[in-house]
Amino acid sequence: MDFRGAHIISVKQFEREDVEKVFEVADSMGPFAHRELITKVLEGAILGNMFFEPSTRTRVSFGCAFNLLGGHVRETTDIETSSIVKGESLYDTARVLSGYSDVIVMRHPQAGSVEEFSKASRVPVINGGDGANEHPSQALLDLYTIKKELDSKSLQIDGMSIAMVGDLKHGRTVHSLSQLLHLYKSIKFTLISPEELKMPRKIVDSLTKAGHTVTETDDMESGLNDNDTIYLTRIQEERFSTKLEASIYRGRFRLNQAIYTRNCQPNTVIMHPLPRDSREEANELDHDLNQHPNLAIFRQTDNGVLIRMALFALILNVAEKVNDNSMAVGWYTEKRFN
């Protein structure tokens, strides 16, 4: 794909070589994300960060990525404080706010809303999550993390085994990651969920059609066997009609040290898109795994900045200019990025 000026709405836009290009640029962003060097390649550029649904990591990560490239960030963080509550259409909102920005990241609770917005926007739009539909930048950072974790174990994405656990019906992160993994070969998927929260049939069918092996089960412990990666998700409470309905499933699929030791290979990578629900009745990823060397959840969040920097650099056509006039960091920092 030609990234210059492109909207990033769906992982379906990507071919494998596009993913590899994003990863190549992400690798080059390390010194800037790790605060070893400063670049002003996007000095004067403005990111419109429009989040009409709650977010911490995605919103701050996109803003941080843009700032690290030298750009400025303007945010809308609550649909109730926007003119949308006055009846303004997405079309009008897009026409106006794209006049104030050079690129826009948008999250919205309604599936398809970001694509609708992008059609009226005068600048590139990145989908930061549209309802239960897609979350393309999360899928890219998840796959980037999987690649780096498997590389460290002399494994590769082609031919790997992955267990996806939890609310697979509503989880846009597993939807997008599954679709991105279409681009690879001979992957074994084990989909672990309650019957009512199974992965959408169209995604399962497309995986099998692409030559991957898919097993669906509601037995977590048996499903965890023989996987290179475990990808857990929380129950997507906000997608249910009531909190009471969501509570029926909360806490049914938990991973802790004892379950991991009993069922997983010693090098199985543990991932989660966050936030993990740490309430006692849920606790799908126990804190007793916090110091486990295979827990990659915080490496995921660090990788998110690299991937989002890469997307901005490619879309705004500055990937080859990032090192121009770079300079050393002028303050003291002892952050560890590992």
C-alpha angles and dihedrals in degrees: 000000000000103000095190108113092346127151113233103212106140140016086232087079091069131089119195093260089053090055090048090051091053090049092049091053091043089056090055091054094065099099091051096043090047091052094243093120137018126221129187096192092131096040108152094017119122128215116204104210104195112182114172091169128054115279138158110166099034096045096044092040093055091046092048091048091053093046091050088057090053099259133129127243130215117186141204108186108169129048088209091065095048130087089250088085087059090059100266112156125235087244093059092042090052094048092050102041094042086061088061097046143055093210132006132211112198134189119184133168094231121084111240094017096113092052090050090050093048092057090065098037120107092206135047116287126206120202109236091182130311111208114287091333116086145336105187100176090051090052090051094050091045092052091044088053092048090051094050093045093048092044089058088056095045091251132121139212094247106085096009126140121230132182117206112199136191133010099013093160097064101022108111090186093063091042092056095040091050091051092048090051088061085084093066133068138256100348120171112221123194110190112199117189145115112282090251093053100046123144111275110271094235090060093047092048092049091052093052091044088054090057101261125132116241127191121181122199143154092211105097100186096052090042092057094063121112100003128140092204136024116202112192126190133190125240103273095233093177091062094059126087092239138007088241091061091050092048090066089073102032114117097010094115113043131163120203135155094272094051091044093051092046098048113018135077113253092251099043110139117231117213137174128171091221157245091099113200104240096177111126094246091054113025093151091171111035123223089230085081094055094105096038110125091223094055101109101173095109093042084055092057092048089049089053091069091051093050094047092048087052092051092050092046093050097043093047091042098238101114091112093047102051094099094049110112092355115164140193121271110262099206134067118260132168098184115147117214104197 
